[in-house]
C-alpha cells in the first residue's frame, strides 16, 4: 500500500516539476519548447522535459497494473 502512495505522490511531484520547467523556459527564453534544443549536445530544458515525461508515463503505467 505504501508503494502505491509513494508512486502517486512522485507522479504528482514530477508533473508539477515538469510544468515549472515549461514556465521557466518561457520566462528565460520566450518559448516553451524548441525541438532544435533536443539535438544540442548540452543538457537543455527540452531534454529534461522529455525525460520527466517518460518517467511520469512509466509511473502511470506501473500504477495501472
C-alpha positions in Angstrom: 0.0 0.0 0.0 2.8 2.4 0.8 4.5 1.9 -2.5 1.3 2.9 -4.4 1.0 6.1 -2.4 4.7 6.8 -3.0 4.3 6.3 -6.7 1.2 8.5 -6.8 3.0 11.3 -4.9 6.1 11.0 -7.0 4.0 11.3 -10.2 2.2 14.4 -9.0 5.5 15.9 -7.8 7.2 15.2 -11.2 4.1 16.6 -13.0 4.5 19.9 -11.1 8.2 20.0 -11.8 7.5 19.5 -15.5 5.0 22.4 -15.5 7.5 24.6 -13.6 10.2 23.7 -16.2 8.0 24.8 -19.1 7.2 28.1 -17.3 10.9 28.6 -16.5 11.8 28.0 -20.2 9.1 30.5 -21.3 10.4 33.2 -18.8 14.1 32.7 -19.7 13.9 32.0 -23.5 10.5 33.3 -24.5 9.2 29.9 -25.8 8.1 26.7 -24.1 9.7 24.1 -26.3 12.2 24.3 -29.1 12.7 20.9 -30.9 16.2 22.1 -32.1 17.4 22.0 -28.5 16.8 18.3 -28.4 19.8 17.9 -30.8 22.0 20.3 -28.8 24.9 18.3 -27.1 24.4 20.1 -23.8 21.7 19.5 -21.2 18.7 21.6 -22.1 15.2 22.3 -20.6 13.8 20.3 -23.5 15.8 17.1 -22.7 14.9 17.3 -19.0 11.2 17.8 -20.0 11.2 14.8 -22.3 12.9 12.7 -19.6 10.4 13.8 -16.9 7.5 13.0 -19.3 8.9 9.5 -19.9 9.3 8.9 -16.1 5.7 10.1 -15.5 4.3 7.8 -18.2 6.2 4.9 -16.8 5.0 5.6 -13.3 1.4 5.9 -14.5 1.6 2.6 -16.5 3.1 0.9 -13.4 0.2 2.3 -11.3 -2.4 0.8 -13.6 -1.0 -2.7 -13.3 
